[in-house]
Amino acid sequence: MSGTVQQGLTALSRYFRKAGLDTPLTDARRLLAHVLKVDPGRLIVIAEDPLPDADLERAFILAARRKDRRPMSHILGGRMFYGRWFEVTADVLDPRPETETLIEAALKQPYSEVLDLGTGSGAIIVTLLAERPQATGVGTDLSAAALKVADRNARALQVADRVVFLESDWFAAVGGKFDLIVSNPPYIAQSEMETLAPELAFEPRQALTDEGDGLSAYRTIAGGAPTHLVPGGRLMVEIGPTQGVDVAEMFRAAGLENVTVLPDLDGRDRVVVGEMPRD
């Protein structure tokens, strides 16, 4: 035996700290818990249990991937989002806690037909359908590989019979009207890409940037949404923290009303909401 679980955790944390990771202990806990197939919170309970050599070796093999700044979700095969486990691969954007702001806002009012533009892993639409068992939806993405991940997540979370995934350039392949349209589009400007965390190099570039000013997707979404919203239907998009004013103006210019910019838990602008007039 190499030692105890606590000693293994300490060794992993030291390894990550030396590599310059921002959250060495958190990463060490998640990785060792994954290897041991336990909840991270349980590590304190089993801290003095022996840690087999094979488990420690496997943990350090995975740690080497994390040291290279590969996202933890890619190493573990997924992540928790709004209380559910979602498969995550290099073909999709890693769902982030900030996006739960959009989920919370959507759940404040009833909805029955949802359109998710640029669905990626399906985290948004699958969550919205799981939270509302009577709702149905459509998820679109330009990436066929991403749609396969979304479909697997829908099946794993038992909403596959209520969602259709389409390969589409925003609204191009979409018909019908919806009472809720959501999107977390690429909003990073090309000029900002070189300043991003190194983990983002492992995520699909087209899900991160529009290769322009970071606002082109919002122009398309705001312009096309009125054609696909029922009277009173809502459009909700996630934004970068400096884009609230610009995106809100796009919503108003498209004829939407009651336009609001919502903050995330850190107080940063995160979601813009608008409604289709009822008259």
N, C-alpha and C positions, 0 to 999 in steps of 0.2 A: 504494500500500500504506500502511496505517496504522501499521505497525511490526511488531514480532515477536510471536510467541505469548506470550513472557514479558512484554512490555510490555502486551499485552492483559489478561493475567492480573493484573498489578499494578493496572491501571486498574479492573478489575472488583472486585478485593479492596478497593481504596480506596473505591469506590462503596458496597459493602456495609458497610464499617466506618463510613463516615459516616452510613449509615442506621441504625446501631445493632444490626446483626445479631450474634448471639453467635459465629458461626463464619464470618467473612467470607472467609478464604482457602479453607477447605474448600468453601464454597458456590461460590466463584468457579471453583475447579478442576472441580467436578462440572458446572457449567453450561457452561464453555468446552469441556470434553471432550465434552459432549453435542453442542454445535454442530459441533465438528470431527470427530465420530464416531470418537473414540478412547477408550481406557481412560484414566481420570484419571492413572494412574501413568506414562503415556507422555508427559505434557506436559513433563516434565523433559528427555526425549530430543529433543523438537522445539522446545524453548524458543527457540532462535534462528532458527527458520523464520519466513518472512514470514506475517503474518496478514492475509488479504484484508479489505478494507473491508466487504464484504457480511457476512462472518462476525462481525466485531466489532459491526456494527450489529444483527445478529440476536441476538447475545449480550446486548446492552444492552436490547433489547426484552424478552427473557425476564427479565433482571435487574430490570426495573421491576416485574414481577409478584412476584418474590421480595422486593423491597423492601417491598411491601405485606403481607408475611408469608404469602403463599400457600405451602403446603408444597412443597418441592422435588420431591416425588414427583408432584404435580399438574402441575408445569411440565415435568418430564421424561417424564411418562406412566407412571411406575412406579418401582419400587425393587427392590433385591436383598434377598432374604430367604432365609436358610439356603442361600446359594450359588446361588439361582435368581432370575430376573427375573420379577416379578409386575406386571401392569398394575394401576394405582391411579387411581381417579377420585374426584370429589367425592361419589360415592354410597357409598363404602366407607371404613372406618377404615384409615389408613395403617399397614401392618405395621411393628412396631418391633422393634429388636434384642432387647429384653427378653423378647419372646414366644418367642424361640428357646430360652429356659429350659424352656418347656413341651415343645417338640419334643425336646430332649435327654432330658428325663425320660421321655417316652413311648417313646423308642427303646431304653430300657434293658431293656424286656421285650418278648416277642413280642406281636403283635396281628394279627387278621385281618379284623375288622369294626369300623369306626370310625364314630362319630356326632359331628359337629361342630355344636354349637348356636350360632347367630348367626355364621355362617361369613364374612360380609362378602366380602372379596376372594377367599376360599378359601385364603388363604396357609397356614393350619394343616393342613386336611385334604389339600390338594393335595401339600404337602410330605410329610406322613405316608404318603400312598399312593406318592409318587415314591420314598421311601426303602424301602418294602416292596412290591415288585412283585406279590406275591400277595394283598395286602390289598384290600378293597373298602370303600366308605363311603357315608354320607349326610351332606349338609350342609344345614342349615336357616337361613332368615333371614326376617324379616318384610318385608324390602324386595325387591321384584321386580327393581328396578334393580341392587341389590347381587348378586343371584343371577346376573344376566347377566354381570357382571364375573367372578364366580367360575367360571362356565361357560367363559368365554373363557380364563381362566388354566388351567383343567383341560385344555382342548383344546391350548393352546400347550405345556403340559408333558406332554402325552401320557398323561394318566390319565383322560380323559373317559369311557372305556369301563368304568371301575371306580368311578364315583361318580355318585350321583343327588342333585340339588339340589331341595329342597322349600320352598315358601313356607309357613312355619309359625311359630306363636307358641310358641317353645320346643318342647315335646314334642307339641303338639296334633295334628300331622299325621304323627307318627312311629309306626311299628309295629315289632315285632320286638325282639330283644335284641342287644347289642353287647358285645365284650370290652374296648372302649375308648370312653369318652365324653369329649370335650374341649370347652372353651369359653373364649373371652375375652369375657365379657359386659360391658355398660356398668357401670362400678363407681365412677364419679365422683359424689359427692353433689351435689345441686342447689346447695347452699350454697357449693360449691367452684368452680363453673363460672366465676364472674367473676374468679377468681385465676389461671386457666390461661393458658398461652402463647397469643399471638394467632393462631398457626398453626392452633390447634384450632377456630377459628371457621369454617374452611373444610371441616371434616369433619362428617359427619352427626351431629346432636345425639343421636339415639336410640342411636347406637353408643357414645356417651360417658357419658351419664347416664341413670339411671332416673327422674329428676325427683323423687327421694326421698332416702333415706339412703345410696344407693350399694350396698345389700345385697339389694335385692328380687330381683334375678335369681338370686342364689345360693340364696335360699330356695326358689325355684321349681325350680332345677336339682337341688339336693340332695334335695328332696322327691320329684321325679319319677324320678331316676336309678335307684333300686333296681328299679323296674318294667322298666327297659330294659337292665339289666346282667346278664350271665350270671354264675354263681358264679365268683368270682375275678376278675371284670372290674374295670377301673379307671375311676375318675372323676377328671379332672384339669382344674382351672380356673386361669386367670390371675387375680391379685388386685392391688388397690392395696397399697402397702407397709405400711399400717396395719391391714389387714383379716384378717391371718392367723389370729388367735385366734378371731374371730367366725365366719369361714367354716369353720375346722376343727371348731368346735363344732356347726355345722349338719350337717356330714358325719357326725359321731358320732351326733347325734340321729336321723339318717336310717337308722342301722344299719350304716354303713360302718366298716370296721376298718383298722388300720395307717395311720391318718391322719397325714400328714406335711406340714409347710410347708417349701418349698424356696426358697432365696435365688437372686437373679440374680447376675450377675458383679460388681455393685456391693455385694453383701451385703445387699440389701433383700429382705424377704419378697416372693415373686413368684408362686409356684404352690402350690396345695393339692392333695394327692393322697389318695385313699381307695380302698379295695378292698371289693367285695361279698363277704361271707362265703361260704365254699365249702360249708358245711353247711346 
